[in-house]
Amino acid sequence: MARVGKVLAFNKWMETILTESKAARKARGCRVFNLGIIDFAEASQLQSELIEQRLAGKIPDVILLLQHPPVITIGAFGGEQNIIVPRDVLEKEGISVTHTDRGGDVTYHGPGQLVGYLILDLKARGRDVHQYVHDLEEVVISTLGDYSISAHRDPDYPGVWVGQEKICALGIRVVHWVTKHGFALNVNNDLKPFSYINPCGITDRGTTSMQKVLGQEPKIGGVTNSIMRHFSVVFDTNVHEAMVL
Amino acid sequence: MATELMMPKLGIKMTEGTIIEWKKKEGESVEKGESICVIKAKKIAFEVEAPNSGILAKIVAKEGDTVPVGGPLAFILQPGEELASIPKPRIQKREAKRRRGSERPYVVKCCSECAKE
């Protein structure tokens, strides 16, 4: 029921935004949706709808902030060989496996991990996908800075790292210069499922979370607010929270 | 006119990209703006659009191939055109020109005297 309610509320938003005046749309800037925990397939469907509308110029830039039920996803550059445990182990743990069209290899999503899907038109932002990745990493690094976590980029591996351990994965697709997918920041999720895969095809590095680094559990709501604030600064745009569920 | 599909430059720092997938086969017709292949640059999957409508006549970069920015990926022909009529890839000339250009020393001119030095 809750999931149906989310999609309904989302569709209602789409209706109102389509009738919004141009001035109002510009003033509000980028829209953020907090979708809570939502199924991977359902979120993919929402993204596809948003991209269609964004390509048609009917909606502004949009960010979906959400969490997924446990799922291992295989990106466009990945293969099943990077899932290193038998499928029945995953089944027993309630982890589903799915293919997706984002860039990158294999990764895991689960409750407690903050996922951000960004539908941004890069035509209005200089048509530079590397700059986009750099800026997205900057938002995450600044957010972690708010929690006194010193994080960095790695020239060899995309994503955001704390020491030799990855704290935030990136996976992006660009369709006609509109971005799809985004980042997955480990806040307080269970890290054990990462041992079932070679995350992003990398075998010699570990995975960490904000909780593991801090030794205490950060509130995901606070992290969300921090992400929005830094996004607004780094991407130089207003951020309007459109829906809280 | 035959159109050359080139490896796009997706950012200032991009020097090359890898073909991940062809969404169209040789001989299929394509429409301008339609996604015809997917390339990988760093962690990004980028859908390359057809620069023109026509027939995807020849794919020169196969899936898995890494191609420098501006390098040829495929040729799109108009009905009635033949592969033999494809011009030599323009990129080679342009690349050569760019290289020559970059070898030239950079001279800051403030007046005719300085420029001579």
Interface residues (C-beta under 8 A of the other chain):
Chain A: G75 A76 F77 D101 R102 G103 G104 R127 D128 V129 H130 Q131 Y132 V133 P158 G159 L170 G171 I172 R173 V174 V175 H176
Chain B: L10 G11 I12 K13 M14 I20 E21 G33 S35 V38 K40 A41 K42 K43 I44 A45 F46 E47 E49
